[in-house]
Amino acid sequence: MFEAAAVCTPGLEEILTEELKALKLKPKAGAAGVVGFKANHRELYAANVWLRTATRVVVRMAKFRATDFAHLEERAREVDWKQWVPEGYAPEFRVTSKASKLYHTDAIAQRLHLVVGPPGMPAREGEPAQPVQRFTVRVVQDIVTVSADSTGEGLQRRPWRQEIGVAPLRPTMAAAMLLGSGWNGQTDLLDPFCGSGTIPIEAALIAKGMPPGGDREFAFQQWPDFQPGTWASVKGSIGSSLREATVTIEGSDRDAAVISSALSNAQRAGVAEAVSLSPMVVSHLKGHDGPGLIATNTPYGKRVGDGDLTALYRKFGSVARERCPGWDLAVVASDARLVKNIDRRLKPVWSFGHGGIPVKVFKRSGRTPEGDSGSDQRTQDENQTDES
Ligand SMILES: C[S@@+](CC[C@H](N)C(=O)[O-])C[C@H]1O[C@@H](n2cnc3c(N)ncnc32)[C@H](O)[C@@H]1O
């Protein structure tokens, strides 16, 4: 069994925990942004294939106490590194240290390179860089924990996502927003500010029972103990989870160029037939019957286009209430006060960092108490948006 851990953006641990449970694993809380679990080879491979909110899956391979460099080297020499570093690969150490005598992270990495092998050769003209096996090294109160990365390129880098617009949402966040809202592909979904299509595409992948990263390579495939038969079986079982999407998944954006990027992304993701993407300003949204979820990432910043974000948020709120009555609403945004202009009943449910900006997911249920429309009377006549 591997002592594995899934790594996510801090704030998403609860949703990731539910994903691990759905894979029949037994998650246990770890440090911020880390959820631990035990896994055999099959389960480790499956976690990499199926987790939508994790950025990577690592395996703990050594844990020891070290208070000086001589001690660190001595204990590191006892580790069977050959088991984790494939032939022709160079080790790469990502070190953090807290409350420990060994605190100089670059010096810790240098000492580990002396034991395990030199850093990878950078790319030279006409030649690719030497492939690397990444290790995370956490030193906390003089206890050194070394983990091997089983993922390789981060899981948030979905291969289908080759075209992006302004301020794109990370796919792992989009998946977290959907799963954390309880959306499981059984009700309609709409994103009226869809940009390059991240939310509708993640939704379509869920609705169709498709893995988030498509057919990609993982670091564990190069490990000396890689089990090709087990891997073939994990990949083979993807077929049995595929299904037709039975709900409507729509995305729109006022920018026609970004919609064309969204369409190309959807094509690459293999979900083009399951999503409907069109250029449209939010005020032109058509009416929808319930139930459904509006999941969106509203524009950030003070102003958008020639208009004011307050006016746009108010417009969006009134359009959502009038044309999608009974729909749930989930919004990723940075400014809680601004978000109240969409609907007073929106409540923050998670916070996380996004490209250096702290953002929150705000939610409100479509089942509203009688007489509470969620609108602010002062805003009823608001129509000065960037679209007008
Ligand atoms: C934060 S971005 C959304 C990014 C998207 N989630 C992604 O991952 O690419 C906000 C989007 O709102 C769009 N937008 C701004 N004003 C709009 C309006 N009035 N109607 C529709 N879309 C609008 C912008 O073109 C931009 O693509």
The ligand as an SDF file (V2000), in Angstrom:
LIG
                    3D

 27 29  0  0  0  0  0  0  0  0999 V2000
  -13.8710   36.2990  -15.1710 C   0  0  0  0  0  0  0  0  0  0  0  0
  -14.2430   36.0830  -16.8540 S   0  0  0  0  0  0  0  0  0  0  0  0
  -14.8910   34.4420  -16.9380 C   0  0  0  0  0  0  0  0  0  0  0  0
  -13.7740   33.4630  -17.2150 C   0  0  0  0  0  0  0  0  0  0  0  0
  -14.2400   32.0450  -17.4200 C   0  0  0  0  0  0  0  0  0  0  0  0
  -14.7750   31.4430  -16.2180 N   0  0  0  0  0  0  0  0  0  0  0  0
  -13.0940   31.2070  -17.9470 C   0  0  0  0  0  0  0  0  0  0  0  0
  -12.6230   30.2840  -17.2600 O   0  0  0  0  0  0  0  0  0  0  0  0
  -12.6030   31.4980  -19.0380 O   0  0  0  0  0  0  0  0  0  0  0  0
  -15.7030   37.0640  -17.0760 C   0  0  0  0  0  0  0  0  0  0  0  0
  -16.2890   37.0370  -18.4750 C   0  0  0  0  0  0  0  0  0  0  0  0
  -17.4760   37.8360  -18.4690 O   0  0  0  0  0  0  0  0  0  0  0  0
  -17.6440   38.3440  -19.7860 C   0  0  0  0  0  0  0  0  0  0  0  0
  -18.5980   39.4800  -19.7200 N   0  0  0  0  0  0  0  0  0  0  0  0
  -18.4100   40.7320  -19.2390 C   0  0  0  0  0  0  0  0  0  0  0  0
  -19.5400   41.4470  -19.3360 N   0  0  0  0  0  0  0  0  0  0  0  0
  -20.4960   40.6510  -19.8820 C   0  0  0  0  0  0  0  0  0  0  0  0
  -21.8730   40.8050  -20.2070 C   0  0  0  0  0  0  0  0  0  0  0  0
  -22.4950   41.9420  -20.0080 N   0  0  0  0  0  0  0  0  0  0  0  0
  -22.5300   39.7480  -20.7110 N   0  0  0  0  0  0  0  0  0  0  0  0
  -21.9080   38.5570  -20.9130 C   0  0  0  0  0  0  0  0  0  0  0  0
  -20.5810   38.3660  -20.6490 N   0  0  0  0  0  0  0  0  0  0  0  0
  -19.8780   39.3780  -20.1300 C   0  0  0  0  0  0  0  0  0  0  0  0
  -16.2330   38.6990  -20.2300 C   0  0  0  0  0  0  0  0  0  0  0  0
  -16.1450   38.7200  -21.6480 O   0  0  0  0  0  0  0  0  0  0  0  0
  -15.3960   37.5760  -19.5790 C   0  0  0  0  0  0  0  0  0  0  0  0
  -15.1520   36.5350  -20.5090 O   0  0  0  0  0  0  0  0  0  0  0  0
  1  2  1  0
  2  3  1  0
  2 10  1  0
  3  4  1  0
  4  5  1  0
  5  6  1  0
  5  7  1  0
  7  8  2  0
  7  9  1  0
 10 11  1  0
 11 12  1  0
 11 26  1  0
 12 13  1  0
 13 14  1  0
 13 24  1  0
 14 15  1  0
 14 23  1  0
 15 16  2  0
 16 17  1  0
 17 18  1  0
 17 23  2  0
 18 19  1  0
 18 20  2  0
 20 21  1  0
 21 22  2  0
 22 23  1  0
 24 25  1  0
 24 26  1  0
 26 27  1  0
M  CHG  2   2   1   9  -1
M  END
$$$$
